[in-house]
Amino acid sequence: MAKDTTFEVGFRRRREGKTNYRKRLELVKSKQHRLVVRLSGRYVLVQLIAFGKEGDKIAAQGNSRELEKFGWKAGKKNLPAAYLAGLLAGNRAKKSGIEKAILDIGFRTPVHGSRCFAALKGAVDAGIKVPFEAGALPSQERISGKHIEEFAKKIPAEEFGKKFSGYAGKNVDAKNLTSLFENAKKSILQEVKK
């Protein structure tokens, strides 16, 4: 009968699939703030996090939930919302004196032109220096929501209510989304000047 075992139980967060410790160690060794982008089924969360011995400290953050007070009443999980959340977090980080960061998208597969890279573009436009490949960022048309606007213009009137029922409930005209985006962007940039 065996008395000792060589089996070791891994860290709980690794077993649950929440933390990749090898990747995290590389990010922590960089000694820079991490630009953390997390996407849920409803929102986009962008945080600038500093490593501390007692635990990570959030230096600045932007959440797509907050975008309504800046005039963005459309979807909270789409590409324009991701950009605006990144812009909001980046502006708050600049106010806090943060100049550089490194991107952390967690377990997400990096897909060029995705919401993670839209949030990165927002932070970069706010003035945070983050190393990235230029081809990874979505085009300015997609960031401003022009693709959603064009889709809304092509849909027949009888299907429009089904496809954009969430927009209709908030009195948002999907056919005029780019102007709504520009107004929200201006409001976020004005928050920095205050």
TIDREN-849392 format. One record per residue (C-alpha): residue in three letters; z, x, y negated. Coordinates in nm, 3 decimals. Each point is the difference from the previous one (the first is absolute). Layout:
<rs>
[r 'ALA', [Z, X, Y]]
...
</rs>
This chain:
<rs>
[r 'MET', [0.000, 0.000, 0.000]]
[r 'ALA', [-0.105, 0.140, -0.338]]
[r 'LYS', [0.268, 0.042, -0.265]]
[r 'ASP', [-0.206, 0.131, -0.290]]
[r 'THR', [-0.328, -0.133, -0.123]]
[r 'THR', [-0.275, 0.167, -0.198]]
[r 'PHE', [-0.117, -0.328, -0.152]]
[r 'GLU', [0.058, -0.029, -0.374]]
[r 'VAL', [-0.021, -0.323, -0.193]]
[r 'GLY', [-0.227, 0.033, -0.304]]
[r 'PHE', [0.093, -0.098, -0.352]]
[r 'ARG', [0.034, -0.376, -0.043]]
[r 'ARG', [-0.260, -0.031, -0.279]]
[r 'ARG', [-0.249, 0.196, 0.212]]
[r 'ARG', [0.062, -0.226, 0.301]]
[r 'GLU', [-0.055, -0.306, -0.221]]
[r 'GLY', [-0.325, 0.146, -0.136]]
[r 'LYS', [0.126, 0.014, -0.359]]
[r 'THR', [0.007, 0.375, -0.074]]
[r 'ASN', [-0.226, 0.287, 0.099]]
[r 'TYR', [0.244, 0.290, -0.037]]
[r 'ARG', [-0.261, 0.276, 0.025]]
[r 'LYS', [-0.200, -0.150, -0.285]]
[r 'ARG', [0.317, -0.067, -0.201]]
[r 'LEU', [0.113, 0.361, 0.041]]
[r 'GLU', [-0.332, 0.126, -0.137]]
[r 'LEU', [0.031, -0.233, -0.302]]
[r 'VAL', [0.361, 0.104, -0.064]]
[r 'LYS', [-0.090, 0.370, 0.024]]
[r 'SER', [-0.248, -0.047, -0.284]]
[r 'LYS', [0.303, -0.050, -0.231]]
[r 'GLN', [-0.192, -0.258, -0.202]]
[r 'HIS', [0.059, -0.367, -0.058]]
[r 'ARG', [-0.167, -0.221, 0.259]]
[r 'LEU', [-0.231, -0.276, -0.120]]
[r 'VAL', [0.088, -0.253, 0.269]]
[r 'VAL', [-0.241, -0.293, 0.044]]
[r 'ARG', [0.113, -0.282, 0.230]]
[r 'LEU', [-0.204, -0.313, 0.067]]
[r 'SER', [0.155, -0.317, 0.135]]
[r 'GLY', [-0.169, -0.328, 0.084]]
[r 'ARG', [0.063, -0.130, -0.353]]
[r 'TYR', [0.067, 0.290, -0.238]]
[r 'VAL', [-0.073, 0.362, -0.087]]
[r 'LEU', [0.293, 0.235, -0.070]]
[r 'VAL', [-0.052, 0.338, -0.167]]
[r 'GLN', [0.296, 0.235, -0.042]]
[r 'LEU', [0.052, 0.357, -0.115]]
[r 'ILE', [0.277, 0.141, 0.217]]
[r 'ALA', [0.188, 0.329, -0.025]]
[r 'PHE', [0.171, 0.157, 0.300]]
[r 'GLY', [0.374, 0.052, -0.026]]
[r 'LYS', [0.256, 0.137, 0.247]]
[r 'GLU', [0.192, -0.327, -0.009]]
[r 'GLY', [-0.322, -0.198, 0.041]]
[r 'ASP', [-0.322, -0.081, -0.180]]
[r 'LYS', [0.019, -0.114, -0.362]]
[r 'ILE', [-0.251, -0.237, -0.156]]
[r 'ALA', [-0.107, 0.144, -0.335]]
[r 'ALA', [-0.248, -0.276, -0.095]]
[r 'GLN', [-0.166, -0.297, 0.163]]
[r 'GLY', [-0.252, -0.275, -0.054]]
[r 'ASN', [-0.031, -0.313, 0.207]]
[r 'SER', [-0.285, -0.250, -0.004]]
[r 'ARG', [0.266, -0.273, -0.027]]
[r 'GLU', [0.066, 0.118, -0.356]]
[r 'LEU', [-0.361, -0.039, -0.109]]
[r 'GLU', [0.038, -0.363, -0.106]]
[r 'LYS', [0.201, 0.100, -0.306]]
[r 'PHE', [-0.295, 0.221, -0.101]]
[r 'GLY', [-0.247, -0.288, 0.028]]
[r 'TRP', [-0.134, 0.057, 0.354]]
[r 'LYS', [0.021, -0.339, 0.172]]
[r 'ALA', [-0.256, 0.065, 0.273]]
[r 'GLY', [0.071, 0.137, 0.350]]
[r 'LYS', [0.288, 0.243, 0.043]]
[r 'LYS', [-0.141, 0.192, 0.297]]
[r 'ASN', [-0.364, 0.058, -0.094]]
[r 'LEU', [-0.168, 0.316, -0.129]]
[r 'PRO', [0.046, -0.071, -0.375]]
[r 'ALA', [0.371, -0.079, 0.057]]
[r 'ALA', [0.042, 0.330, 0.188]]
[r 'TYR', [-0.155, 0.189, -0.292]]
[r 'LEU', [0.219, -0.178, -0.255]]
[r 'ALA', [0.315, 0.067, 0.207]]
[r 'GLY', [-0.096, 0.370, 0.016]]
[r 'LEU', [-0.064, 0.005, -0.375]]
[r 'LEU', [0.336, -0.163, -0.066]]
[r 'ALA', [0.186, 0.249, 0.224]]
[r 'GLY', [-0.191, 0.293, -0.150]]
[r 'ASN', [0.082, -0.103, -0.357]]
[r 'ARG', [0.368, -0.038, 0.083]]
[r 'ALA', [-0.005, 0.341, 0.169]]
[r 'LYS', [-0.156, 0.160, -0.307]]
[r 'LYS', [0.280, -0.153, -0.209]]
[r 'SER', [0.250, 0.163, 0.238]]
[r 'GLY', [-0.168, 0.339, -0.045]]
[r 'ILE', [-0.175, 0.019, 0.337]]
[r 'GLU', [-0.327, 0.191, -0.019]]
[r 'LYS', [-0.103, 0.066, 0.362]]
[r 'ALA', [0.028, -0.175, 0.336]]
[r 'ILE', [-0.145, 0.001, 0.350]]
[r 'LEU', [-0.137, -0.311, 0.171]]
[r 'ASP', [0.196, -0.156, 0.288]]
[r 'ILE', [-0.164, -0.299, 0.171]]
[r 'GLY', [0.228, 0.002, 0.303]]
[r 'PHE', [-0.156, -0.110, 0.329]]
[r 'ARG', [-0.307, -0.153, -0.167]]
[r 'THR', [-0.336, 0.143, 0.098]]
[r 'PRO', [-0.164, 0.145, -0.312]]
[r 'VAL', [-0.312, -0.213, -0.060]]
[r 'HIS', [-0.211, 0.101, -0.298]]
[r 'GLY', [-0.012, -0.270, -0.267]]
[r 'SER', [0.306, -0.183, 0.136]]
[r 'ARG', [0.298, -0.148, -0.186]]
[r 'CYS', [0.204, 0.318, 0.057]]
[r 'PHE', [-0.256, 0.202, -0.191]]
[r 'ALA', [-0.029, -0.268, -0.268]]
[r 'ALA', [0.375, 0.042, -0.062]]
[r 'LEU', [-0.053, 0.377, -0.009]]
[r 'LYS', [-0.275, -0.046, -0.261]]
[r 'GLY', [0.237, -0.206, -0.212]]
[r 'ALA', [0.265, 0.274, 0.008]]
[r 'VAL', [-0.260, 0.268, -0.078]]
[r 'ASP', [-0.133, -0.205, -0.294]]
[r 'ALA', [0.358, -0.019, -0.129]]
[r 'GLY', [0.006, 0.381, -0.013]]
[r 'ILE', [0.172, 0.102, 0.323]]
[r 'LYS', [-0.167, 0.303, 0.161]]
[r 'VAL', [-0.054, -0.072, 0.369]]
[r 'PRO', [-0.234, 0.203, 0.225]]
[r 'PHE', [-0.271, -0.223, 0.151]]
[r 'GLU', [-0.362, -0.006, 0.107]]
[r 'ALA', [-0.220, -0.172, -0.260]]
[r 'GLY', [-0.197, -0.189, 0.267]]
[r 'ALA', [0.315, -0.175, 0.120]]
[r 'LEU', [0.045, -0.207, -0.316]]
[r 'PRO', [-0.157, -0.346, -0.029]]
[r 'SER', [-0.267, -0.059, -0.263]]
[r 'GLN', [0.097, -0.129, -0.344]]
[r 'GLU', [-0.183, -0.327, 0.069]]
[r 'ARG', [0.215, -0.068, 0.307]]
[r 'ILE', [0.318, 0.103, -0.182]]
[r 'SER', [-0.071, -0.247, -0.282]]
[r 'GLY', [-0.062, -0.282, 0.248]]
[r 'LYS', [-0.372, -0.035, -0.070]]
[r 'HIS', [-0.071, -0.040, 0.373]]
[r 'ILE', [0.238, -0.299, 0.015]]
[r 'GLU', [-0.154, -0.145, -0.315]]
[r 'GLU', [-0.355, 0.030, 0.140]]
[r 'PHE', [0.108, -0.159, 0.329]]
[r 'ALA', [0.156, -0.291, -0.191]]
[r 'LYS', [-0.324, -0.056, -0.192]]
[r 'LYS', [-0.208, -0.013, 0.321]]
[r 'ILE', [0.215, -0.258, 0.183]]
[r 'PRO', [-0.114, -0.363, -0.011]]
[r 'ALA', [0.229, -0.235, -0.195]]
[r 'GLU', [0.116, -0.190, 0.311]]
[r 'GLU', [0.124, 0.323, 0.167]]
[r 'PHE', [0.149, 0.154, -0.315]]
[r 'GLY', [0.324, -0.200, 0.025]]
[r 'LYS', [0.056, 0.116, 0.360]]
[r 'LYS', [-0.066, 0.368, -0.064]]
[r 'PHE', [0.193, 0.026, -0.328]]
[r 'SER', [0.270, -0.265, 0.041]]
[r 'GLY', [0.274, 0.248, -0.095]]
[r 'TYR', [-0.177, 0.082, -0.325]]
[r 'ALA', [-0.047, -0.367, -0.089]]
[r 'GLY', [0.374, -0.065, 0.043]]
[r 'LYS', [0.077, 0.267, -0.263]]
[r 'ASN', [-0.277, -0.106, -0.241]]
[r 'VAL', [-0.193, 0.323, 0.056]]
[r 'ASP', [-0.377, -0.001, -0.035]]
[r 'ALA', [-0.131, 0.227, 0.279]]
[r 'LYS', [-0.335, 0.014, -0.178]]
[r 'ASN', [0.164, 0.175, -0.296]]
[r 'LEU', [0.222, 0.247, 0.188]]
[r 'THR', [-0.111, 0.322, -0.172]]
[r 'SER', [0.117, -0.119, -0.342]]
[r 'LEU', [0.336, -0.100, 0.153]]
[r 'PHE', [0.020, 0.350, 0.151]]
[r 'GLU', [-0.075, 0.171, -0.332]]
[r 'ASN', [0.264, -0.208, -0.181]]
[r 'ALA', [0.263, 0.085, 0.263]]
[r 'LYS', [-0.093, 0.368, -0.019]]
[r 'LYS', [0.040, 0.000, -0.379]]
[r 'SER', [0.340, -0.169, 0.031]]
[r 'ILE', [0.119, 0.264, 0.248]]
[r 'LEU', [-0.120, 0.282, -0.225]]
[r 'GLN', [0.180, -0.157, -0.298]]
[r 'GLU', [0.327, 0.001, 0.196]]
[r 'VAL', [-0.010, 0.380, -0.010]]
[r 'LYS', [-0.028, 0.008, -0.378]]
[r 'LYS', [0.320, -0.203, -0.041]]
</rs>
